[in-house]
Amino acid sequence: MAQFRDIIGQEQIKEHLRNALITDKVSHAYIINGEKSSGKEFIAKVFAMALQCEKGGEEPCQECHSCKQALSNNHPDIIRVAHEKPNTISVDDIRAQVNNDVGIKPYSGPRKIYIINEAEKMTPQAQNALLKTLEEPPAYAVILLLTANVNSLLPTILSRCVVLNMKPVADELVKKYLMEQLQVPDYKAEVCVAFARGNIGKAKALASSEDFENVKAEALSLLKYIQDMELNEIISAIKKITEYKLEINDYLDICAIWYRDALLFKATHDVNHLVFREEIQALRRTAQHSSYEGIETILKALETAKRRLDANVNFELTMELLMLTIQENS
């Protein structure tokens, strides 16, 4: 099913788009801004379906010919802009799929909808080409720009679009979704929720990832025994992590949650709010051996490592510095 009520959280965006449908005041261009996997594509799909639905309500009916075409991604008037280069949407992509196409009237629906995912990958030339269409769009055209970085879009594009910002989904809603829809057990759901930080797609991916369980086990094993390890052992443990299909940031998040748990336990001696509470013996040891300042230093070092890796600083060097900091402060 693909209806507004199937979107977890994002009440403001749902309300805005529903109102646009009810009052028939649909803008010719929207930007949906939110981090990767947060559900932008699903929102765009539901909105596009509702705009083309033959029954014309505030929810797509799921039953008419148009809805069925949209559900199977075969609607001739819902166009998903593709790009050949993985990291670039070129000026040719925009010209061929949007500018040169937008003048042709809709094939079967009342509108023509263009969905440009990963819009931050548009080159400045591609954005300027799109601007021509945004400045004088035909009445039937609706352009949906989905982006993880709204700041990468030109101010001239932003000024011609309605910008809708995704909000983190409340932890209890994410947990409920994982347990009810995906039958994830209570404890595992809590760990996924702690990681996802309000990103429903990330929570879902972690819940169904075998690698996540393996990486978690590897990370915890390293953190429990790091005091007794030589540098070369630490380096080989980190190299092992990179064999999994999980992003290094997820590995660093596991470490951060471990030390946040240790900090919380050190301050409160309360097990109930810990994410890794089944590891209480090892957590107690970490909390006893580390000072408050030491744990804070480690948490800051984890954030610094993330920033360095995002800036493409040498991976091994970054991780070595991080692990030495952890070792010194554990």
Secondary structure, 3 states (H helix, E strand, C coil): CCCHHHCCCCHHHHHHHHHHHHHCCCCCEEEEECCCCCCHHHHHHHHHHHHHCCCCCCCCCCCCHHHHHHHCCCCCCEEECCCCCCCCECHHHHHHHHHCCCCCCCCCCCCEEEEECCHHHECHHHHHHHHHHHHCCCCCEEEEEEECCHHHCCHHHHCCCEEEECCCCCHHHHHHHHHHHCCCCHHHHHHHHHHHCCCHHHHHHHHCCHHHHHHHHHHHHHHHHHHHCCHHHHHHHHHHHCCCCCCHHHHHHHHHHHHHHHHHHHHHCCCCCCCCHHHHHHHHHHHHHCCHHHHHHHHHHHHHHHHHHHCCCCHHHHHHHHHHHHHHHC
